[in-house]
Amino acid sequence: MSLTRYHYNGPPSGVELRLADGTLLEVRLCPGRLAELPADHEYTWTLLALQRLEPLAQREAGESTSGTRRTRTKKEPE
């Protein structure tokens, strides 16, 4: 079973997911925290559609670009 890491933005909740092999996965979801969910599960798709999950890789990419600094160059005299 492969889990994908997401940043969760929604109400506190808990859920048991039945995986493809029949096992149950218990997940606790807390706002502003990381959550590990199966990427190919219908519940994960629902949370993504509701914009309550953001893939961690996407979030880290956004933070790395927003944290960059621009430098100004001096204007040449006319």
C-alpha positions in Angstrom: 0.0 0.0 0.0 1.4 3.3 -1.0 0.4 6.5 0.8 0.8 10.0 -0.5 1.4 13.0 1.8 -1.1 15.9 1.7 -1.6 19.1 3.7 -5.1 19.1 5.1 -7.3 22.2 5.4 -10.7 21.2 6.7 -12.6 20.4 9.9 -11.1 17.9 12.3 -12.3 14.4 11.4 -11.5 10.8 11.4 -12.2 8.1 8.9 -11.6 4.4 8.2 -10.9 3.7 4.6 -11.2 0.2 3.1 -8.3 -0.4 0.8 -8.2 -2.4 -2.4 -6.8 -5.4 -0.5 -9.6 -5.3 2.0 -7.7 -3.9 4.9 -8.9 -0.9 6.9 -6.8 2.3 7.2 -7.7 4.6 10.1 -6.9 8.2 9.4 -7.2 11.3 11.6 -7.4 14.6 9.9 -6.5 17.8 11.7 -6.6 21.3 10.1 -3.2 22.6 9.1 -1.5 19.2 9.5 -0.1 16.6 7.2 -2.2 13.6 6.3 -1.1 10.4 4.5 -3.8 9.0 2.3 -3.9 6.5 -0.7 -3.8 8.7 -3.8 -6.1 6.2 -5.7 -8.9 6.2 -3.1 -12.3 7.7 -3.8 -12.3 9.6 -0.4 -9.0 11.2 -1.3 -10.4 12.3 -4.6 -13.4 13.8 -2.8 -11.2 15.8 -0.4 -9.1 17.0 -3.4 -12.3 18.1 -5.2 -13.4 20.0 -2.1 -10.0 21.7 -2.0 -9.4 20.3 1.5 -6.2 18.5 0.5 -3.1 19.9 -1.2 -0.4 17.5 -2.3 2.7 18.1 -0.3 5.0 18.2 -3.3 2.8 20.9 -4.9 2.8 22.9 -1.6 6.6 22.7 -1.2 7.0 23.8 -4.8 4.9 26.8 -4.2 6.8 27.7 -1.0 10.1 27.5 -2.7 9.1 29.9 -5.5 7.4 32.3 -3.1 10.4 32.4 -0.9 12.8 33.6 -3.6 14.0 37.2 -3.5 14.4 39.5 -6.5 17.2 41.9 -6.7 16.9 45.2 -8.4 19.5 46.5 -10.8 20.6 50.1 -10.9 19.2 52.1 -13.7 21.8 53.5 -16.1 22.1 57.3 -16.2 20.6 58.8 -19.3 
